[in-house]
Structures are given as C-alpha cells and as structure tokens.
C-alpha cells in the first residue's frame, strides 16, 4: 500500500491484520491510511510493552500525511500517557526510558 495514492489498494493480509486490531481495540475504521498507522504503531510498541495499549493514545498522525505517525514513551515498563506521569517519575531515582517515533525509529533508550 502506498499511503496517499488513492489508486493503490491494501493487500489482504495487511487488511486482515488491521481488521483484527480494530476489533480487539473496539475501534471503528478511520480509513485505510489512518488504520494502517494504528497497526504500525501497535506492532512497534507491542514489541516492548506487553500490557493493553490504547492505540489512540500513541497515534498522533492524521493518515496520509508524511509526518510522525505515533509517539510512545515507556518508563520502567510503564507506558506514559500524560505529562503528570513524567513529572512524577522525575521525582524518583533512576528509571529506564524508551521513546519511539513511529514508524520504527527508537528515539532514546537508557537511564536518566
């Protein structure tokens, strides 16, 4: 699938994976481009985070754009969902941080 090219169609396997993801997350389709971004974001984050993932919380792209599709920050195995959680962690001693920009770019991993 080429995002942004309306003449291309998504292959059956990718479409099936998206359908399964949307059903498991109880989400409605937002169109092929946006749904594909959600699938990619889920696949990347689920490699390091085994708990339930709110796809909408990590998907920041608009589908069909060429910008960043998603952002996830995982600290000590916990997916950070708001700034207050980061501020709380900064008050504690050493923690491990993994930050991702989707698709597939690890921004940082290490101790702060």
C-alpha positions, -999 to 999 in steps of 0.1 A, spaced: 0 0 0 13 35 -9 -3 60 15 -16 90 -2 -21 73 -36 -58 67 -39 -53 42 -69 -35 16 -47 -53 -9 -26 -42 -26 6 -32 -63 4 -54 -89 20 -30 -98 48 -25 -62 59 -62 -55 57 -69 -86 78 -44 -76 105 -59 -41 106 -95 -56 109 -83 -78 138 -66 -49 156 -96 -26 152 -120 -54 165 -97 -62 195 -95 -25 204 -132 -19 197 -124 9 173 -142 20 141 -122 23 109 -110 58 101 -99 49 65 -70 28 52 -42 54 58 -52 61 95 -59 24 102 -25 14 88 -8 40 110 -25 24 140 -14 -11 130 22 1 126 22 19 159 7 -11 177 33 -35 162 62 -13 172 51 -6 207 39 -41 215 74 -54 210 85 -36 242 51 -33 260 31 -64 267 1 -48 285 -30 -33 269 -22 -4 246 -46 24 238 -38 29 201 -54 63 200 -31 75 229 0 68 208 -12 76 173 -6 112 165 -6 113 127 -35 122 105 -32 95 79 -19 102 45 5 129 59 43 124 58 48 133 94 53 113 126 25 87 129 29 79 166 48 86 198 52 62 228 73 67 259 78 36 281 94 41 315 103 11 336 79 -10 317 50 16 320 35 33 290 34 70 299 1 86 289 3 122 302 28 148 314 19 143 351 32 108 349 65 120 336 68 147 363 60 121 389 88 98 376 113 127 375 109 130 413 120 94 418 156 79 415 169 62 383 144 49 358 147 34 323 132 53 294 124 41 259 109 66 235 97 59 199 86 79 170 66 58 146 72 43 121 100 24 137 125 49 150 138 44 185 145 79 198 161 70 231 168 41 254 187 44 286 188 57 322 181 93 332 
